[in-house]
Amino acid sequence: MCNSQNKTGISFVIGALVGAGASFFLSTKKGKKYVKEAWKKVEPYVDDVRDEIDGARVKGMDAIDDILTSAKDFAEDVEEKVPGNIKKPLKRTFFKGV
């Protein structure tokens, strides 16, 4: 029983600390100054990260297109190889009396 109370107390303390930190950085002049300085240091790297993310997205889309094309080709090959007498609809074959 004490374990649950400890977790609740710890989560409350962590939430209070996060809230106090957020209010410091967002509402005080000194906090806003820290945020601006940090953003000036990080900003040059943001464009590089965005470019890398866009490159990964393009590679992923190309891979998906290749997979879909190969799956479509495989399905067409399988459909051509299936004999004509097997191409009956499954509903009639398996559920005929139902």
C-alpha positions as CSV (number, residue, x, y, z in Angstrom):
1,M,0.0,0.0,0.0
2,C,2.8,2.4,0.8
3,N,4.3,1.9,-2.7
4,S,1.3,3.5,-4.4
5,Q,1.4,6.5,-2.1
6,N,5.1,6.9,-2.7
7,K,4.6,6.9,-6.5
8,T,1.8,9.5,-6.2
9,G,4.0,11.7,-4.0
10,I,6.9,11.4,-6.4
11,S,4.8,12.1,-9.4
12,F,3.4,15.2,-7.7
13,V,6.8,16.5,-6.8
14,I,8.1,15.9,-10.4
15,G,5.1,17.7,-11.8
16,A,5.6,20.7,-9.5
17,L,9.3,20.9,-10.5
18,V,8.4,20.8,-14.2
19,G,5.7,23.5,-13.7
20,A,8.1,25.7,-11.8
21,G,10.8,25.3,-14.4
22,A,8.4,26.1,-17.3
23,S,7.0,29.2,-15.5
24,F,10.6,30.4,-14.9
25,F,11.6,30.0,-18.5
26,L,8.4,31.4,-20.0
27,S,7.5,34.3,-17.7
28,T,10.6,35.9,-16.2
29,K,13.0,38.1,-18.2
30,K,16.0,36.1,-17.1
31,G,14.3,32.8,-18.3
32,K,13.4,34.3,-21.6
33,K,17.0,35.4,-22.0
34,Y,18.2,31.9,-21.4
35,V,15.7,30.5,-23.9
36,K,16.9,33.0,-26.6
37,E,20.5,32.2,-26.0
38,A,19.9,28.5,-26.2
39,W,17.8,28.9,-29.4
40,K,20.7,30.9,-31.0
41,K,23.0,28.0,-30.3
42,V,20.6,25.3,-31.5
43,E,19.1,27.1,-34.5
44,P,21.9,26.4,-37.1
45,Y,21.4,22.6,-36.5
46,V,17.6,22.7,-36.9
47,D,17.8,23.1,-40.7
48,D,20.3,20.2,-41.0
49,V,18.0,17.9,-39.0
50,R,15.0,18.9,-41.1
51,D,17.0,18.1,-44.3
52,E,17.9,14.7,-42.9
53,I,14.3,14.0,-41.9
54,D,13.1,15.0,-45.4
55,G,15.8,12.7,-46.9
56,A,14.7,9.8,-44.7
57,R,11.1,10.4,-45.6
58,V,11.9,10.4,-49.3
59,K,13.9,7.2,-49.0
60,G,11.0,5.6,-47.0
61,M,8.4,6.6,-49.7
62,D,10.7,5.2,-52.4
63,A,11.0,1.9,-50.5
64,I,7.2,1.7,-50.0
65,D,6.7,2.3,-53.7
66,D,9.2,-0.4,-54.6
67,I,7.5,-2.9,-52.2
68,L,4.0,-2.1,-53.6
69,T,5.2,-2.5,-57.2
70,S,6.9,-5.8,-56.4
71,A,3.8,-7.0,-54.5
72,K,1.5,-6.1,-57.4
73,D,3.8,-7.9,-59.9
74,F,3.9,-10.9,-57.7
75,A,0.1,-11.0,-57.4
76,E,-0.2,-10.7,-61.2
77,D,2.2,-13.6,-61.7
78,V,0.4,-15.8,-59.2
79,E,-3.0,-14.9,-60.8
80,E,-1.6,-15.9,-64.2
81,K,-0.4,-19.3,-62.9
82,V,-3.6,-20.3,-61.2
83,P,-5.5,-22.8,-63.4
84,G,-9.0,-21.8,-64.7
85,N,-10.9,-24.5,-62.8
86,I,-9.7,-23.1,-59.4
87,K,-10.7,-19.5,-60.1
88,K,-14.2,-20.1,-58.8
89,P,-15.3,-17.6,-56.1
90,L,-14.5,-18.9,-52.6
91,K,-18.0,-18.1,-51.3
92,R,-19.7,-20.6,-53.5
93,T,-17.1,-23.3,-52.9
94,F,-16.8,-23.2,-49.1
95,F,-20.2,-21.9,-48.0
96,K,-22.4,-23.6,-50.5
97,G,-25.0,-25.0,-48.1
98,V,-25.1,-22.2,-45.6
